[in-house]
């Protein structure tokens, strides 16, 4: 398989497919060959975004498009079915998070990948957020001493359910809720920064009457760090995105990585990332004193550049071990959740 002109097929062209995958794939040097969508508006958007791309109406048709990579960006209930179809056709697959709705479904995808000797990975793109890369640098630089606590959040205030959002209405069994939508990002980044962990406490509940929308998980890492992970749609005063505490100070990042709003606004990165940069402001606090800490540029393009390299080497950017660790923690959170 050559490294140039790799053709990709995308299943789904909603928020994930159109904004989080297609422009990043294009920046990484992939050709958007075909997209599975039956929605007339999305077909029109596809032709506007990528005039040479074809819209197809089934996963079988997408797989037969002679693509080099299949990206699953559909609703969670069909991730496993579509990923397995691609893997059985020996097409490498990237699945938007979560890979499966539970551990069993995740294991079934990985088993088919292993049987067919075809690589599969999951889109934990938040590992390439500005705050993620900044934290790794801060740990390497030892700027806050020995780290002992991480507080990481996706908190919003949306008191009313969105009528058209399947994530906010579907049951967890079907694939809805914030435990499957946002916690995989929080868990995967915590594991990436501080290594293997045990889930020791979980609160998974619905405040607005739809899918689970207020979740707090507590992890104890073998490295000695405790992670407190909050994903909520109903917090009137959201906390800082990150507060990382060590015995010499705390690193605080208040705002979300800017890449999502850039993508939603229709801006596109290049092979080198974002032309004007994509940084979250970071500060180090030592009691009443604080100082700026130079943050790193976020860059989702690096994920698909790593996928592109992985098509040659078979080594994907997110390992099966990481995928399984996250799926196990998410499964366990439902089982031990405080009622």
N, C-alpha and C positions, 0 to 999 in steps of 0.2 A: 504494500500500500504506500503510494507516494505521499509526500508531506504537503503538496500543493493541491488546490482545487478540490478539497474534500467536500463532498456533498452531504448536507444534513437535512433530515426530515423532522419536522416538529409536529407532535400531536397536541393540538390546542393552540388557539391564538387569542386568548383573553389577556388578562393582566400579566400572567406569568410568561406565556409564549411570546406576546408582542413586545413587552417592555423589559423583562428580566432575562430572556434568552436570545431572541433574534438579534438585537443590536450588539450584544456581547459576542455572540457567535461570529457575526460579520466582522467585528473588530479583530477577532482572533484568527481570521483568515478562512473561515468556512463559507461555503456557498449555500445560501438558503434555497434548497432545491424544491421542496414540496411541504405543504402544511395540511394537516387534517383539521378541517372545520367545515361545518355545513351552514354556519350563520352568514347570511348575505352581507351584513355589515362588516363582519370580520374578513370575509373574502375580499370585499372592496378595500379594506384597510391593508390587507396583504398585498394586493396588486399595486396599491399606492406606495407601500414601503419597499417592496421587492418586485418590480414589474416582471421579472423573468420567472418568479416562483409560481408553482402550480398549486391550486387548492384541490384536495382529494376528499372523498366522502367516507373512507373506511380505513381502519388500521392495516388491513390486508393490502389495500391499494398503496398506502404509504410505504409499507415494507417492500413492495414490488418496484419501488421507484429507483432502485439501484443506488441507494444512499450508503454513505460510509459511516454515518452516525445517526442514531435515533434519539430524539429528546422528547421525553414525556412531560408535557406541561398541561395536562388535563385535570379534571377533578379527582380527588383522592380515591374514589371508589373504583376507578378503572386503571390506576397505576400498575397494579400487579398484572392484570390481564394483558395490557398493552406492552409492558416491559418484557414479559415472558414470550409474547408473540415475536418481538424483535430478536430476543436472544436465541430462540429456537431457529430463527432464520440466520443466525450467526452474525447479527448486526450489533456492534457495540452500542450500549445504551446509557444515557444520562437520565435519571428520574428526578423531577423536582421533589423537594421534601414535602411530606415524609415519603420515603421509598415505599413502605407498606403501611397499612392502617394499624398493624400490630406486629409483634415479633414473628408470629407464625407466617404472616404474609411476606414479611421482609426476608425471612429465611427461605421461603419458597422461590423468591426471585434470585437470591444468591446461589441457591442450589442449581437452578437451571443454567445460570451463568457458568458455574463450575463444570457442569456436565457437558456443556457445549463449548467450553474453553473460549468464552467470549467475554470481554470485560464489561462490567457495569459499575456505575457509581451514582452518587446522589448529589444534588445541587445544594450543598451547604455553603452558599456563596458568602455568608456573613463572616467566614474565616478570612475574607479579603476586604472586610470593612476597615475604615481608617482606625476605629477604636481597637479592633482586633490586632492589627499590625503594630499600633502604638503600644499596646500592652505588652506584646512580645518583646519589643525593643526596650521598654521600661524594665521588664524582668531581667533581660540580658545585661542592661546597664546598672542594675541593682540600685535604682534611684530612690526606692522607698524601703530598702532593707529587706528583711525576711517577710515574705507575703504570708498572711494567715487568713485573710477573708476577702471574698469576692461578692459584690452585690451587682447583679446584672439584670437589666429590665427592658421589657417592651411594654410600656404602660401608656394608655390613651384614655380619653374621656369621651365615650360615645354612648350616652344613656339610652338611646333608642336603637333597636335592632334595624339593620339594613334589610329592606324588603326583598331585595334581589340577591342577597349574599347567601349562597349555599353553605359557606363556612359557618355562618351565624345561626343557621336553622337545622342543619342535618345533625343526626345523632352521631356519637363517636363511632358506633359500629359502621355507619355509612362513610365516615371520614370527616365529619365536621368538628369544629371546636378549636380553641386556642392551644390546647395541649398538643394537638397535631400540627397546628399552623405555626406557632411562634416558639414554643418550648424546644423543638428540635434545634433551632438556631442557638438558643441559650445553652442547652446541654452540650451541643457539639463544640461550641467555642470554649466553654469551661473545661471540657475534657482535653481539648487541644492545648490550652494554656497550662493546665495543672495535672494532667494525666488521669489514670483510672480512678473511679470514684464509686462509692456506694450511696444509694438513695436512702436517706434516713427519715425523711418527713415529707409529706405531700398533702396539699389541699387543692382539690380539683372541684370546682363548683360553677353553677350557673346563677348569676345575679339577675340578669335581664329576662330570664325565662326561655331562652333559646339554647344554643349549644354552650358547652363550658366556656366561660369567658373571664374567669378569675382564678389563676393558678399560681401557686407558690411551691417550689421544690427546694429542698435542702440536700446538698451533696456533701459527703465527706471524702476528700481525695486522699489517696495513699500518700501523697506528698506532704500532707499536713494542712492543706488549705481547705476551708469550708466555703462552699458556694451557695448563695441564696439567690434563686432565680425566679423572677416575677414576670408573668405574662398576663396582662389584664386590659380589658376594654372599658373599665368602669371606675378608673381612678381619677378623681377630680383634680388632684395635685400630683402629677407624675413625678417620680423621683429622678435623679440623674441616671442616664443610660448605664454608666459604670461608676462604681466607687470601689477601688481596689486598695486594700489597706495592708501596710507592712509595719514593722516595728520602728521605722524611721519616718513615716508619713503616709498620706493617702493620695492616690492618683484619681482625679475626678474628671469624667467626660460627661457633660450634661446632655448633649444633643445627639440625635441619630446620625449615622453616617449619611452624607449628602447624596450618595449615588442614586438612591431610589427616587427622590424628587427630580433629580436631573433626568433620569430615564423616563419618568412619567411626563416630564415636560417635553419629551421628544428629542432631547439632546443625546448625542452619540459619542462614545469614546473611540479612541484610535487604538492601534496595536500597542502604543506606549501608555495607554491609560487616558485620563481626562486632561485635555489641553490646559485647562486652568487649575488643575488639581482638584482633589476631593478629600478635604481634611475636616476632622472634628477637633474642636479646640480642647486641649488637655491642660490641666493645672495640677500641681502638687501642693497639698495642704499640710502644714505642720502646726496644728492649733490655729491661732489667729493669723498666722502668716501664710502666704501662698505665692507661688511663682508659676509662670508659664512653662510648659514642657513641650518641646517640639514634636508635633504629631506627624504620623506617616500618611501618605496618600492612600486612600482606598482604591482598589482596582480589581473589579470583578473579571476583567479580561484575562487576568492571570489564571483563573480557574480553567477557562476553555483553552488557553495556551497549554496548560498542563494536561488537559484531556487530549489535545492534539498530539502532544509528545507521547501520551499513554497509548495511543493507537499504534505506535511503533513499538513501544516497550512492553505493553500489557500492564503497566503500573499506572493506576488511576489516582487522581489527586486526593480522593477520600477512600480510605481502605475499607475492606469488608469488616475488619475488626472494629473500626470506629462506627460504621453503620450499625453493627449489631449492638455495640455498647449503648448507643443512643436509643435504639428500639427497645432494648431491655429496660432501660430506665423509664421510658415513656409508658411501657406496659405496667411496670411495677407501680408507677405513680397512681394509676387507676385503682390498683388492688389495695394499696395502703392509705388511700386518701382519707383525711379526717372528715368525718360527717358532721 
